[in-house]
Amino acid sequence: MTDTRRKIDLYILSLGLLFVFILIMTVQFPEGVIDLRHLSSWWRFVSLNIFPAIIFLCLCYAVFAFFRFDFDLKGATDIPFEVTKVESINYEHLTFLATYVIPLISFEFSSARQLGVFVLLLLVMGVIYIKTDLFYANPSLALLGFQIYRVNGAFKIGDKENIILISKCKIVENQKLSYIKLDDRIYYVKGVV
């Protein structure tokens, strides 16, 4: 269950930029003077911005998901392995951004039908990304300094090929790495041994 939760969290985190863009595009300010000291002014602002308020909560959850991911990664690691072949695949961050996030901004958020399609599309995309293990192609992680590598590695239990590493450090061949397994073929490299 933890693996599925972590994948869902990473998918929601990947939508963080989309949530920011939607907030910028949809927030409306009430006419007249707003007195932030009074609850009625806040209520007027929120009632005018129901959808942006929901998006703001989603953005807050994306931030929470990052901190929970970061906390989870501070846990125990498995026995280190040695990298035998390495290839940077950082372009996958841009693929997700260009293919999915940018086109979603073009939705008309004032139409209930469009909102329904938007939410359904996000759910379908999430299921596909989680089932196909593409949750690592995360533009939000790229902005936070993470990199993606496809590597072959020599583990204590044998060699593994074409595994995906998420790392904050640069990875080179013959390097020994500590890791945390996120999925059968996706690992977070916690540090260099």
C-alpha positions as CSV (number, residue, x, y, z in Angstrom):
1,M,0.0,0.0,0.0
2,T,2.9,2.4,0.8
3,D,4.3,1.9,-2.8
4,T,0.9,2.8,-4.3
5,R,0.5,5.8,-2.0
6,R,4.0,7.0,-2.9
7,K,3.2,6.7,-6.6
8,I,0.0,8.6,-6.2
9,D,1.8,11.3,-4.2
10,L,4.5,11.6,-6.9
11,Y,1.8,11.9,-9.6
12,I,0.0,14.7,-7.7
13,L,3.4,16.3,-7.1
14,S,4.0,16.2,-10.9
15,L,0.8,18.3,-11.3
16,G,2.1,21.0,-9.0
17,L,3.0,23.3,-11.9
18,L,-0.4,22.8,-13.5
19,F,-2.0,23.8,-10.2
20,V,0.0,27.0,-10.0
21,F,-0.9,27.9,-13.6
22,I,-4.6,27.2,-13.0
23,L,-4.5,29.4,-9.9
24,I,-3.0,32.2,-11.8
25,M,-5.6,31.9,-14.6
26,T,-8.7,31.4,-12.5
27,V,-8.5,33.5,-9.3
28,Q,-10.9,36.4,-9.3
29,F,-10.8,39.3,-6.8
30,P,-14.1,40.8,-5.6
31,E,-14.9,44.3,-6.5
32,G,-14.5,47.0,-3.9
33,V,-12.4,47.1,-0.8
34,I,-11.3,43.9,0.9
35,D,-10.7,43.9,4.6
36,L,-8.6,40.9,5.3
37,R,-9.3,41.2,9.1
38,H,-12.9,40.3,8.6
39,L,-14.2,36.8,8.0
40,S,-16.9,38.1,5.7
41,S,-14.2,39.4,3.2
42,W,-12.5,36.0,3.2
43,W,-15.9,34.3,2.7
44,R,-16.7,36.6,-0.2
45,F,-13.3,35.9,-1.8
46,V,-13.6,32.1,-1.4
47,S,-17.3,32.0,-2.6
48,L,-16.1,33.8,-5.8
49,N,-13.3,31.3,-6.2
50,I,-14.6,27.8,-5.4
51,F,-12.6,26.0,-8.2
52,P,-9.4,27.9,-7.4
53,A,-9.9,27.1,-3.7
54,I,-10.0,23.3,-4.6
55,I,-7.0,23.7,-6.8
56,F,-5.2,25.5,-4.0
57,L,-5.9,22.6,-1.7
58,C,-4.5,20.2,-4.4
59,L,-1.4,22.4,-4.5
60,C,-1.1,22.2,-0.7
61,Y,-1.4,18.4,-1.0
62,A,1.3,18.4,-3.7
63,V,3.7,20.3,-1.3
64,F,2.7,17.9,1.5
65,A,3.4,14.9,-0.8
66,F,6.9,16.3,-1.5
67,F,7.7,16.6,2.2
68,R,6.3,13.1,2.9
69,F,8.4,11.7,0.0
70,D,11.5,13.5,1.3
71,F,10.8,12.1,4.8
72,D,10.2,8.5,3.5
73,L,13.6,8.7,1.7
74,K,15.4,9.3,5.0
75,G,14.5,5.8,6.1
76,A,16.6,2.7,5.9
77,T,18.4,1.8,2.7
78,D,19.2,-1.5,1.1
79,I,22.7,-2.8,0.5
80,P,24.6,-0.6,-2.0
81,F,25.1,-1.5,-5.6
82,E,27.6,-0.6,-8.3
83,V,26.5,1.2,-11.5
84,T,27.8,-0.6,-14.5
85,K,26.2,1.5,-17.2
86,V,24.5,4.9,-17.0
87,E,22.3,7.1,-19.2
88,S,20.7,10.4,-18.3
89,I,17.0,10.5,-19.2
90,N,16.2,14.0,-17.9
91,Y,14.3,14.8,-21.1
92,E,11.4,12.8,-19.7
93,H,10.6,15.6,-17.3
94,L,10.0,17.9,-20.3
95,T,8.1,15.2,-22.2
96,F,5.5,15.1,-19.3
97,L,5.4,18.9,-19.1
98,A,5.0,19.5,-22.8
99,T,2.7,16.6,-23.5
100,Y,0.3,16.7,-20.6
101,V,0.6,19.8,-18.4
102,I,0.8,22.6,-21.0
103,P,-2.3,21.4,-23.0
104,L,-4.4,21.1,-19.9
105,I,-4.0,24.8,-19.3
106,S,-6.2,25.4,-22.4
107,F,-9.3,24.1,-20.7
108,E,-12.2,26.5,-20.2
109,F,-12.5,26.3,-16.4
110,S,-15.8,28.3,-16.3
111,S,-17.7,25.5,-18.0
112,A,-19.0,22.7,-15.8
113,R,-18.7,20.2,-18.6
114,Q,-15.1,21.2,-19.3
115,L,-14.3,20.9,-15.6
116,G,-15.8,17.4,-15.5
117,V,-13.7,16.4,-18.5
118,F,-10.6,18.0,-16.9
119,V,-11.0,16.1,-13.7
120,L,-11.7,12.8,-15.5
121,L,-8.6,13.4,-17.7
122,L,-6.5,14.0,-14.6
123,L,-7.8,10.8,-13.1
124,V,-7.2,8.7,-16.2
125,M,-3.7,10.2,-16.6
126,G,-2.9,9.3,-13.0
127,V,-4.1,5.7,-13.4
128,I,-2.0,5.3,-16.6
129,Y,1.1,6.9,-15.1
130,I,0.9,4.8,-12.0
131,K,0.1,1.5,-13.8
132,T,2.9,2.1,-16.4
133,D,5.4,3.3,-13.7
134,L,5.9,6.6,-15.4
135,F,5.4,8.5,-12.2
136,Y,9.1,9.3,-12.0
137,A,8.8,11.6,-15.1
138,N,8.0,14.5,-12.8
139,P,8.7,18.1,-13.8
140,S,8.2,19.2,-10.1
141,L,11.1,17.0,-9.1
142,A,13.2,18.4,-11.9
143,L,12.6,21.9,-10.5
144,L,13.6,20.7,-7.1
145,G,17.0,19.5,-8.4
146,F,16.3,15.8,-9.0
147,Q,17.7,14.0,-12.1
148,I,16.6,10.8,-13.8
149,Y,19.0,8.0,-15.0
150,R,18.6,4.7,-16.7
151,V,21.3,2.4,-15.4
152,N,22.5,-1.2,-15.2
153,G,23.7,-2.2,-11.8
154,A,25.5,-5.0,-10.0
155,F,23.5,-5.9,-6.9
156,K,24.4,-8.4,-4.2
157,I,21.6,-10.6,-5.6
158,G,22.7,-10.2,-9.2
159,D,22.7,-7.8,-12.1
160,K,19.7,-5.7,-13.0
161,E,19.4,-3.8,-16.3
162,N,17.4,-0.7,-17.4
163,I,16.5,0.4,-13.9
164,I,15.4,4.0,-13.3
165,L,17.2,6.1,-10.7
166,I,15.9,9.3,-9.2
167,S,18.8,11.2,-7.8
168,K,20.0,14.6,-6.5
169,C,23.6,13.7,-7.3
170,K,25.3,13.1,-10.6
171,I,25.8,9.4,-11.3
172,V,28.8,7.9,-13.2
173,E,29.8,4.4,-14.1
174,N,31.5,2.3,-11.4
175,Q,30.0,4.4,-8.7
176,K,28.5,2.6,-5.6
177,L,25.1,3.9,-4.5
178,S,22.8,3.5,-1.6
179,Y,19.2,3.4,-2.6
180,I,15.6,3.0,-1.6
181,K,13.4,0.9,-3.8
182,L,10.3,2.7,-5.0
183,D,9.1,0.1,-7.4
184,D,10.5,-3.1,-9.0
185,R,12.6,-1.1,-11.5
186,I,12.6,2.4,-10.0
187,Y,14.9,3.5,-7.2
188,Y,15.7,6.6,-5.3
189,V,19.5,7.0,-4.9
190,K,19.9,8.4,-1.4
191,G,23.6,8.9,-1.4
192,V,26.9,7.9,-2.6
193,V,28.9,5.3,-0.7
